[in-house]
Amino acid sequence: MTTRAEAAPAKHAHRLASDTAFWGFIFADMTVFVAFFVAYLWQFGDNRDEFRSEASHLVMWLGLVNAVVLLTSSYFVVRAVQNLRAGVDARVLLGGALTSAATFAMVKSVEYAIEIGAGHTMTSSTFFMYYYVLTGLHLMHVAIGSILLTVWWRGEQAGRVVGQRFAESAAGYWHMVDLLWILIFSFVYIGSHA
């Protein structure tokens, strides 16, 4: 890590943020989710009435709140990367992203409590098995992304600037988390009513 004084605003050539290994990891991680989405859509095609019936128990507005929360967090992360590149403190923006992550986890916990309280568990139906697997894996990714953003935030708090590649990788990972939620919300919450 370098100090903020050592981090000079740089003119950036057009290049892909982060590095090849990071993008390989993102591709592999997304491939796992794509496999689950394909399996989900296959099951949905075979059990459309059951999925519609089970999906009607989801609290749609909680899923929508979480979509807005993650989109907001991604805005904070984009601005934090811009601040890093300009040599400006990004702590407030990273704090906003971390607060959004905590809000997402809290809302998801409330949603889980509602569903489990109503008797909708992972073993109650095929739909809820996919619901818990997809949203649980996603919540794990939110936790990992939060750790990455926390490392960046702590560096800023100590007056050091984390490496640009680390920050861009953390930001890219966070945007993947956001994209995954948009897909989960689209397929599981909205699409299951189709």
C-alpha positions, 0 to 999 in steps of 0.5 A: 500500500502507498500513502495518499501523497504518493498516489498521483492522479494518473492519466489512464490509457484505455485498458481493462480494469484489473487483470486476467486472473481476476476476470478468469475468476469472475468468469468461473464464478458466473459459470456456476450461477449460470448452471444454476439458472439453467437448471432453475429455468429447466425445472420452471418449464417442467413445473410452471404451475407449482413454481407460480404457486410457490413464488406467490409466497415471496415478498416481492417488495423485499426483493425489489428493496434489495435490488435498489440497495445493491444498485445504490451500493454499486454507484458508491463503488463506481464513485470510490474507484473514481476517487481512488484514480483522482487521489481523493479520499473514498472512505465515505463512498466505501462506507455507503457501499458497506452500509448498503451491504449490511442493509441487504443482509438485514432485509434478506434475513427478514425475508428468510424469517418470513418464509421459514415462519410460513413453513417454506423451507429448502425441503418444502418444494423444488422452487424453494430449494432453488430459492434458498440455494441461489439467494444463499450463494448470493448472500455468501458473495455479498459477505465476500465482497464486503470483506474486499470493500472493508480491506479497501476502506481500512486502507483509506482510513489509515491514510494509505491508498490500496493498489489500484488493481486491488480496488478495481478487482474489489469493485468488479467483484461487487458489480458481479454481486449486483448483477447476480442479484438482478438476475435472481430477482428477475428469474425467481421473483418476477419470472416465476409469476410468468 
